[in-house]
Amino acid sequence: MRPYTIVIIGAGFSGAMTAVQLMRQTRTPLRIVLVNKSGRVARGLAYGTRSPGHLLNVPAGNMSALPEAPNDFLDYCRWADPCVAPHSFVPRALYGAYLEALLSSTESGLGASRHATLERLTGEVLALSRGGASHPDRTLLTLDDGNQLECDTVVLAFGHFPPATVSPCADIDALGHHYIADPWADERLHDVHRGASVLLVGNSLTALDVLTSLNQLGHTGPIVCVSRRGLVQQSHRPEGAPASGSKPDGAALASNMGSTLRGQTRVLRAAIAAAIEERHDWRDVIGSLRAHTPALWQALGQSDKRRFLRHVRPYWDVLRHRCAPEAAELVHELKQAGRLDTLAARIRSARISSDDGRAEVTFRLRGSGEMETRRFDLVINCTGPSSDLMQSNMPLLKQLLQQGHLQADPLGLGLRVDAHYATLDAADCAQSWLRYIGPMLKARDWEAIAVPELRVHAQKLAAVLLAARDAARDAAQDATQSASAAIPA
C-alpha cells in the first residue's frame, strides 16, 4: 500500500516546523516531502541573514520552535555559550542553524516517530492539478525541471513577498542604480561608499537591519529615515530589567475593548496611560493582549479593519513589534553623532539630479505641508515585506488564483483560510487538500508572524493533517469492506 503523502511547499520556519511536528506526532506510516526553491532549509527571509549584528526581536527564552519544549532553543544556545540568558537577544543566523539542526535531528529519529519519512526536494512548484482517472482525490504537482509529484495533501508554507512600491506618486524606479528596491535581494548594499548619503524609506525593523548592516560595513555618511509619521521603533526591555510588579489581566482587558476600532483603541490607550502613571511597564500591557489579538481582530468589521490599517497600524507596529535593545542603542548613538535624521514626510517625487547625477527626492513634510528637496547617493526601500497576493510573481500563486483555488484577502494581508488552515476557494468552500501556514495567516488572525504564534500553528496544523489522513484511511477501509460484502459468496 502506498504511504499517505503530504507535500510542504516552502522550507522556512513554518514549512520546516510543520514537517517536524508531523514527524513527532504521527504513529502510522507517513511520507513528507519538503519542497524548497533555494535549497536552504529553515533559512527564510528572517533567518537567512549571516550578519551577527542582526538579532532576534524576541528574547532567547521565548524562541523555542516547540511549544511542548519551551527551553529547547535556550538549551541549544547554551551548548555554545553557557552565558546566554532567557532575556538575551542572540543573532538570527544562530536561530536558523537551530531550526536546521532541529529538523535534521527529528528526521534521524531523535524525538520523532519512526513511522515518518522525510524527503527534501530542491525546486519550484509551478502548478497543481487536482485529481485524475486513477486517483481522483490526489494532487499532481509540476516542478520547474519538468518532473511531477503526486500527493494526498499540499501545504503552502511560503512567507512574505518582496517590499511593495515605495510610493505611487513618485517614479522612484527612475533612480536606476541609486535605488535598492529590496535590501535582502540586492548585493549593492555591501558596496556602498563609506561616506555616501543614504535615504531609508521606512522606519521599521527592516530599516534597523539596514542601519546595522551599514554600520558593520564601516559606513560613516549621513542617513535619513523617512516615514509618514516619523515614529521611532520601540525596544524590548534592556537585559535584566524587571517586568511590572503586577501582571496585567489580558483577558479582562480584551473583554473591555469590545468589537469596534474606536472602543478598542480608547480602552487600550487608557490601559497604557494607567500603567505608566502607576510606574509599570507599558510593554506588559501590549504583551498581555498577544493571545487575544486574533479574537479582537476578527471582531472588527471590514470598514474598521480598513481604518485600522490606514490610521492605527503604524502606532501598533512600533509598540508591538519591538526591536532588540542593542538595535535601539545603535539608533541612539547614530543620532547623537549627528549621522541619523528621522523625517516625518511623504515622498512626492524622485528623479536624477541634472546637476550632480545624484538621487533628488522631494518630500511633503507632515504637519506643515511644506515641500523639501534633498539629494542622496542611495535610496533604499525599507518599508518591509509585502503580503499582497495580487502583487506576487510566483507562478504557482498566479495559477491557483486564476483557477479559483485561492482567495486573496481584500485588505492585502494574505489569503483566506478556515479555522483548520484549509484554503477557501472562489466559492468560499474550504479545500481540505490544500492548506496554508505562515505569516499570511494575519489576514485571519492579525497576530501570526512571530515564532510564538507560528510554532503553535505548526503543532495544530500537523494534528489536523494527521486527523484528515486517518479519516481518509478509515473511509477507504469502509469502502473496501462494503464492496467485499456486496460480492456474492
C-alpha positions as CSV (number, residue, x, y, z in Angstrom):
1,M,0.0,0.0,0.0
2,R,1.3,3.4,-0.9
3,P,2.1,5.7,2.0
4,Y,0.0,8.8,2.6
5,T,1.9,11.7,1.2
6,I,2.0,15.3,2.4
7,V,3.9,17.8,0.3
8,I,5.0,21.1,2.0
9,I,5.9,23.9,-0.3
10,G,8.3,26.2,1.4
11,A,11.0,25.3,3.9
12,G,11.3,28.4,6.1
13,F,10.2,28.3,9.7
14,S,6.6,27.4,9.0
15,G,7.3,24.7,6.5
16,A,10.2,23.1,8.4
17,M,8.4,23.1,11.8
18,T,5.2,21.6,10.2
19,A,7.4,18.8,9.0
20,V,9.0,18.4,12.4
21,Q,5.6,18.3,14.1
22,L,4.3,15.7,11.6
23,M,7.3,13.5,12.3
24,R,6.9,13.9,16.0
25,Q,3.1,13.3,16.1
26,T,2.5,10.5,13.5
27,R,2.0,7.0,14.8
28,T,1.4,5.4,11.4
29,P,3.3,5.5,8.1
30,L,3.6,8.9,6.6
31,R,5.7,10.3,3.7
32,I,6.6,14.0,3.9
33,V,8.1,15.9,1.0
34,L,9.6,19.3,1.8
35,V,10.0,21.4,-1.4
36,N,12.1,24.4,-1.4
37,K,13.2,26.6,-4.3
38,S,16.5,27.8,-2.9
39,G,17.6,24.5,-1.3
40,R,18.3,26.3,2.0
41,V,16.2,24.7,4.7
42,A,14.9,26.8,7.6
43,R,16.6,29.9,6.3
44,G,13.8,32.1,5.1
45,L,13.9,35.9,5.0
46,A,14.2,36.3,8.8
47,Y,16.9,33.7,9.5
48,G,18.8,33.6,6.2
49,T,21.0,36.6,7.3
50,R,24.6,35.9,8.1
51,S,25.2,39.1,9.9
52,P,26.0,38.7,13.7
53,G,24.5,42.1,14.2
54,H,21.0,41.1,13.0
55,L,19.5,40.0,16.3
56,L,16.2,38.2,17.1
57,N,13.5,40.6,18.1
58,V,12.3,38.2,20.8
59,P,14.4,37.1,23.8
60,A,16.0,33.6,23.5
61,G,13.9,32.2,26.3
62,N,10.7,32.6,24.2
63,M,12.1,31.3,20.9
64,S,11.7,27.6,21.2
65,A,10.3,26.2,18.0
66,L,8.5,23.5,20.0
67,P,5.5,24.6,22.2
68,E,5.9,21.3,24.2
69,A,9.6,22.1,25.0
70,P,9.8,25.8,25.9
71,N,13.5,25.7,26.7
72,D,14.6,23.9,23.6
73,F,16.3,27.0,21.9
74,L,17.7,28.3,25.1
75,D,19.4,24.9,25.7
76,Y,20.7,24.9,22.1
77,C,22.3,28.4,22.7
78,R,23.9,27.3,25.9
79,W,25.7,24.4,24.3
80,A,27.8,27.1,22.5
81,D,27.7,29.8,25.2
82,P,26.6,29.0,28.8
83,C,26.2,32.7,29.5
84,V,23.1,33.1,27.2
85,A,20.2,34.0,29.5
86,P,16.4,33.8,28.8
87,H,16.4,37.5,28.3
88,S,19.3,37.6,25.8
89,F,18.9,38.7,22.2
90,V,21.0,36.4,20.0
91,P,21.9,36.5,16.3
92,R,19.2,35.4,13.9
93,A,21.7,33.3,12.0
94,L,22.1,31.2,15.1
95,Y,18.3,30.7,15.1
96,G,18.5,29.5,11.5
97,A,21.1,27.0,12.5
98,Y,18.9,25.8,15.3
99,L,16.0,25.2,13.1
100,E,18.1,23.3,10.6
101,A,19.5,21.1,13.4
102,L,16.1,20.5,14.9
103,L,14.7,19.3,11.5
104,S,17.8,17.0,11.0
105,S,17.7,15.5,14.5
106,T,13.9,14.9,14.2
107,E,14.5,13.3,10.8
108,S,17.1,11.0,12.2
109,G,14.7,9.8,14.9
110,L,15.7,11.9,17.9
111,G,12.4,12.7,19.5
112,A,10.4,11.6,16.4
113,S,8.2,8.7,15.5
114,R,10.0,6.1,13.3
115,H,6.9,5.9,11.1
116,A,7.6,9.1,9.1
117,T,10.0,9.6,6.2
118,L,11.2,13.0,5.1
119,E,12.3,13.8,1.5
120,R,13.9,17.1,0.8
121,L,13.4,18.4,-2.8
122,T,15.1,21.5,-4.3
123,G,12.9,23.1,-7.0
124,E,10.0,25.4,-7.6
125,V,6.4,24.1,-7.9
126,L,4.9,25.8,-11.0
127,A,1.4,24.3,-10.9
128,L,-1.0,22.0,-9.1
129,S,-3.7,19.8,-10.9
130,R,-6.4,18.1,-8.9
131,G,-7.5,14.6,-9.4
132,G,-7.2,12.1,-12.3
133,A,-8.7,9.0,-13.7
134,S,-6.8,6.6,-11.4
135,H,-6.7,8.8,-8.2
136,P,-9.4,11.5,-8.3
137,D,-8.6,12.5,-4.7
138,R,-4.9,13.1,-5.2
139,T,-3.0,16.2,-6.4
140,L,-0.3,16.3,-9.1
141,L,2.5,18.9,-8.7
142,T,4.6,20.1,-11.7
143,L,8.1,21.3,-10.9
144,D,10.3,23.7,-12.8
145,D,12.5,20.9,-14.0
146,G,9.5,19.1,-15.6
147,N,9.2,16.4,-13.0
148,Q,5.9,15.7,-11.4
149,L,5.0,14.6,-7.9
150,E,1.7,13.1,-6.7
151,C,0.4,13.5,-3.1
152,D,-2.7,13.4,-0.9
153,T,-2.4,16.8,0.7
154,V,-0.5,20.0,-0.2
155,V,0.6,22.5,2.5
156,L,1.5,26.0,1.2
157,A,4.2,27.4,3.6
158,F,5.5,30.4,1.7
159,G,6.4,33.6,3.6
160,H,6.3,37.2,2.7
161,F,6.9,38.8,-0.7
162,P,9.5,41.5,-1.6
163,P,8.7,45.1,-0.5
164,A,5.9,46.9,-2.3
165,T,6.5,50.0,-4.4
166,V,7.5,52.9,-2.2
167,S,5.0,55.5,-3.4
168,P,2.6,55.6,-6.3
169,C,3.2,59.3,-6.6
170,A,7.0,59.0,-7.0
171,D,8.7,57.5,-10.0
172,I,11.3,56.1,-7.8
173,D,12.4,53.4,-10.2
174,A,13.7,56.2,-12.4
175,L,16.6,56.5,-9.9
176,G,18.2,53.5,-11.5
177,H,21.4,52.3,-9.7
178,H,20.8,54.9,-7.0
179,Y,17.8,52.8,-5.8
180,I,17.6,49.5,-4.0
181,A,14.1,48.1,-4.2
182,D,14.8,45.1,-1.9
183,P,17.7,45.3,0.5
184,W,17.6,41.5,1.0
185,A,18.0,40.7,-2.6
186,D,20.5,43.3,-3.7
187,E,24.2,42.8,-3.1
188,R,24.9,46.5,-3.8
189,L,24.3,47.2,-0.1
190,H,27.7,45.7,0.5
191,D,29.4,48.1,-2.0
192,V,28.0,51.4,-0.6
193,H,30.7,54.0,-0.4
194,R,31.7,54.7,3.3
195,G,30.8,58.4,3.0
196,A,27.6,58.0,0.9
197,S,24.5,59.9,1.9
198,V,21.7,57.3,2.2
199,L,17.9,57.6,2.4
200,L,16.0,54.8,4.1
201,V,12.3,54.8,3.1
202,G,10.5,53.4,6.1
203,N,11.4,53.3,9.7
204,S,10.5,49.7,10.6
205,L,12.6,46.7,11.7
206,T,13.9,46.4,8.1
207,A,15.4,49.9,8.4
208,L,17.1,48.9,11.7
209,D,18.6,45.9,9.9
210,V,19.9,48.1,7.1
211,L,21.3,50.6,9.6
212,T,23.1,47.7,11.4
213,S,24.5,46.4,8.1
214,L,25.8,49.8,7.0
215,N,27.4,50.4,10.4
216,Q,29.1,47.0,10.3
217,L,30.4,47.8,6.8
218,G,32.1,50.9,8.1
219,H,29.7,53.4,6.7
220,T,30.2,56.9,8.1
221,G,28.0,59.1,5.9
222,P,24.7,60.8,6.7
223,I,21.5,58.7,6.8
224,V,17.9,59.9,6.7
225,C,14.9,57.7,7.7
226,V,11.7,58.9,6.2
227,S,8.2,57.6,7.1
228,R,4.8,59.2,7.0
229,R,4.6,59.7,10.8
230,G,8.2,59.7,11.8
231,L,7.6,57.2,14.5
232,V,10.5,55.7,16.4
233,Q,10.7,51.9,16.7
234,Q,10.4,50.9,20.4
235,S,12.7,48.4,22.0
236,H,12.3,45.5,24.4
237,R,13.3,45.9,28.0
238,P,17.1,46.0,28.5
239,E,18.6,42.7,29.5
240,G,17.8,42.0,33.2
241,A,15.3,44.8,33.6
242,P,12.4,43.7,35.7
243,A,8.8,43.4,34.4
244,S,5.9,45.2,36.1
245,G,5.2,44.1,39.6
246,S,1.6,43.1,38.8
247,K,1.0,41.3,35.5
248,P,-1.9,42.9,33.5
249,D,-5.0,40.8,33.0
250,G,-5.1,40.4,29.2
251,A,-8.4,38.5,29.2
252,A,-10.2,41.2,31.2
253,L,-8.6,44.0,29.1
254,A,-9.6,42.3,25.8
255,S,-13.2,41.8,27.0
256,N,-13.5,45.5,27.8
257,M,-12.2,46.5,24.4
258,G,-15.4,45.5,22.5
259,S,-15.8,45.0,18.8
260,T,-15.3,48.4,17.3
261,L,-12.0,50.1,16.5
262,R,-12.9,53.2,18.4
263,G,-13.7,51.2,21.5
264,Q,-10.6,49.0,21.3
265,T,-8.3,52.0,20.7
266,R,-9.8,54.0,23.6
267,V,-9.6,51.2,26.1
268,L,-6.0,50.3,25.2
269,R,-4.8,53.9,25.4
270,A,-6.4,54.2,28.8
271,A,-4.7,51.0,30.0
272,I,-1.3,52.1,28.8
273,A,-1.7,55.5,30.4
274,A,-2.7,53.9,33.7
275,A,0.3,51.6,33.6
276,I,2.7,54.5,33.0
277,E,1.1,56.5,35.8
278,E,1.5,53.6,38.2
279,R,5.1,53.2,37.1
280,H,4.5,49.9,35.4
281,D,6.0,49.0,32.0
282,W,3.6,49.7,29.1
283,R,5.2,46.7,27.3
284,D,3.4,44.3,29.7
285,V,0.0,45.8,28.7
286,I,0.7,45.2,25.0
287,G,2.1,41.7,25.8
288,S,-1.0,40.7,27.8
289,L,-3.1,41.1,24.6
290,R,-1.0,38.8,22.5
291,A,-3.1,35.7,22.9
292,H,-6.3,37.7,22.5
293,T,-5.4,39.7,19.4
294,P,-6.9,37.2,16.9
295,A,-10.3,37.4,18.5
296,L,-10.1,41.2,18.7
297,W,-9.2,41.4,15.0
298,Q,-11.9,39.0,14.0
299,A,-14.5,41.0,15.9
300,L,-13.9,44.1,13.8
301,G,-16.0,44.8,10.8
302,Q,-14.3,45.2,7.4
303,S,-14.6,49.0,7.4
304,D,-13.0,49.1,10.9
305,K,-10.1,46.9,9.7
306,R,-9.5,49.3,6.8
307,R,-9.4,52.2,9.2
308,F,-7.0,50.3,11.5
309,L,-4.6,49.7,8.6
310,R,-4.7,53.3,7.5
311,H,-4.6,55.1,10.8
312,V,-3.7,52.9,13.7
313,R,-1.3,50.2,12.3
314,P,1.9,52.3,12.3
315,Y,1.4,53.1,16.0
316,W,0.6,49.4,16.8
317,D,3.6,48.2,14.9
318,V,6.2,50.3,16.7
319,L,4.7,49.3,20.1
320,R,4.1,45.6,19.4
321,H,7.0,44.6,17.1
322,R,9.8,45.9,19.2
323,C,13.5,45.6,18.4
324,A,16.4,44.3,20.5
325,P,17.9,46.8,22.9
326,E,21.2,46.7,21.0
327,A,19.5,47.9,17.8
328,A,17.8,50.8,19.7
329,E,21.1,51.7,21.2
330,L,22.7,51.9,17.7
331,V,20.0,54.3,16.6
332,H,20.6,56.5,19.7
333,E,24.3,56.6,19.0
334,L,23.9,57.5,15.4
335,K,21.5,60.3,16.3
336,Q,23.9,61.6,19.0
337,A,26.7,61.6,16.5
338,G,24.5,63.6,14.0
339,R,24.7,60.9,11.4
340,L,21.0,59.9,11.5
341,D,18.0,62.1,11.0
342,T,14.3,60.9,11.2
343,L,11.9,62.7,8.9
344,A,8.1,62.6,9.0
345,A,7.0,63.2,5.4
346,R,5.7,61.7,2.2
347,I,7.8,61.2,-0.9
348,R,6.2,63.3,-3.7
349,S,8.8,62.9,-6.4
350,A,12.1,61.3,-7.2
351,R,14.5,61.9,-10.1
352,I,18.1,62.0,-11.1
353,S,19.6,65.5,-10.5
354,S,20.8,67.2,-13.6
355,D,23.5,69.0,-11.5
356,D,25.4,66.1,-10.0
357,G,23.7,62.9,-11.1
358,R,22.6,62.0,-7.6
359,A,19.1,61.0,-6.5
360,E,16.9,64.1,-5.9
361,V,13.9,63.4,-3.7
362,T,11.1,65.8,-2.8
363,F,9.2,65.4,0.4
364,R,5.9,66.8,1.7
365,L,6.5,67.4,5.4
366,R,3.9,66.2,7.9
367,G,2.1,68.9,9.8
368,S,3.3,71.9,7.8
369,G,2.7,70.5,4.3
370,E,5.8,72.3,3.1
371,M,7.9,70.8,0.3
372,E,11.6,70.0,0.9
373,T,14.1,68.6,-1.6
374,R,17.2,66.7,-0.7
375,R,19.9,64.7,-2.6
376,F,21.2,61.3,-1.8
377,D,23.8,58.9,-3.2
378,L,21.5,55.9,-2.5
379,V,17.8,55.3,-1.7
380,I,16.8,52.0,0.0
381,N,13.3,50.7,0.2
382,C,12.9,49.7,3.9
383,T,9.1,49.5,4.0
384,G,9.3,45.8,4.9
385,P,8.0,42.7,3.2
386,S,4.6,42.7,1.4
387,S,1.7,40.3,2.0
388,D,-0.4,41.2,-1.0
389,L,-1.0,38.0,-3.1
390,M,-2.1,40.1,-6.1
391,Q,1.3,41.7,-6.3
392,S,3.2,38.3,-6.2
393,N,5.0,37.0,-9.3
394,M,5.0,33.4,-8.1
395,P,3.8,31.2,-10.9
396,L,2.1,28.8,-8.5
397,L,0.1,31.5,-6.8
398,K,-0.9,33.0,-10.1
399,Q,-2.2,29.6,-11.3
400,L,-4.1,28.9,-8.0
401,L,-5.7,32.4,-8.0
402,Q,-6.7,32.1,-11.7
403,Q,-8.3,28.7,-11.2
404,G,-10.1,29.9,-8.1
405,H,-8.3,27.6,-5.6
406,L,-7.2,30.6,-3.5
407,Q,-8.9,33.8,-2.3
408,A,-6.6,36.8,-1.8
409,D,-7.5,38.8,1.3
410,P,-9.3,42.0,0.2
411,L,-7.1,44.1,2.5
412,G,-3.9,42.7,1.0
413,L,-2.9,40.9,4.2
414,G,-2.5,37.4,2.7
415,L,-5.0,34.7,1.8
416,R,-8.3,33.4,3.3
417,V,-8.3,30.1,5.3
418,D,-10.7,28.5,7.6
419,A,-10.1,27.5,11.3
420,H,-8.4,24.3,10.2
421,Y,-5.9,26.1,7.8
422,A,-7.8,24.9,4.7
423,T,-7.7,27.5,1.9
424,L,-11.0,29.0,0.8
425,D,-11.7,28.8,-2.9
426,A,-13.6,31.4,-5.0
427,A,-16.9,30.0,-3.9
428,D,-15.9,30.3,-0.2
429,C,-15.6,26.5,0.2
430,A,-12.8,25.1,2.3
431,Q,-10.4,22.8,0.4
432,S,-9.1,20.1,2.8
433,W,-6.4,19.0,0.2
434,L,-4.8,22.5,0.2
435,R,-3.7,24.1,3.5
436,Y,-1.7,27.2,4.4
437,I,0.6,28.1,7.2
438,G,2.8,31.1,7.6
439,P,2.6,34.9,8.0
440,M,-0.2,35.2,5.5
441,L,-2.4,33.9,8.4
442,K,-2.5,37.5,9.6
443,A,-5.5,38.0,7.2
444,R,-7.4,35.8,9.6
445,D,-5.6,36.3,13.0
446,W,-3.6,39.5,12.5
447,E,-1.1,38.2,15.2
448,A,0.5,35.5,13.1
449,I,4.0,36.5,12.0
450,A,6.2,35.6,15.0
451,V,7.6,32.4,16.3
452,P,5.5,32.2,19.5
453,E,2.4,32.1,17.3
454,L,3.7,30.2,14.3
455,R,5.1,27.3,16.4
456,V,1.6,26.7,17.8
457,H,0.1,26.9,14.3
458,A,2.6,24.2,13.1
459,Q,1.7,22.0,16.0
460,K,-2.1,22.4,15.4
461,L,-1.8,22.0,11.6
462,A,0.1,18.8,12.0
463,A,-2.6,17.4,14.2
464,V,-5.3,18.5,11.7
465,L,-3.4,16.9,8.8
466,L,-2.9,13.6,10.6
467,A,-6.6,13.5,11.6
468,A,-7.6,14.1,8.0
469,R,-5.2,11.3,6.9
470,D,-6.7,8.9,9.5
471,A,-10.3,9.8,8.4
472,A,-9.4,9.2,4.7
473,R,-7.8,5.8,5.6
474,D,-10.9,4.7,7.6
475,A,-13.2,5.8,4.8
476,A,-11.2,3.8,2.3
477,Q,-11.3,0.7,4.5
478,D,-15.0,1.0,5.0
479,A,-15.5,1.3,1.2
480,T,-13.4,-1.8,0.6
481,Q,-15.3,-3.8,3.2
482,S,-18.6,-2.6,1.7
483,A,-17.5,-3.7,-1.7
484,S,-16.4,-7.1,-0.5
485,A,-19.7,-7.6,1.3
486,A,-21.6,-6.9,-1.9
487,I,-19.8,-9.7,-3.8
488,P,-22.0,-12.8,-3.8
489,A,-20.4,-15.7,-1.9
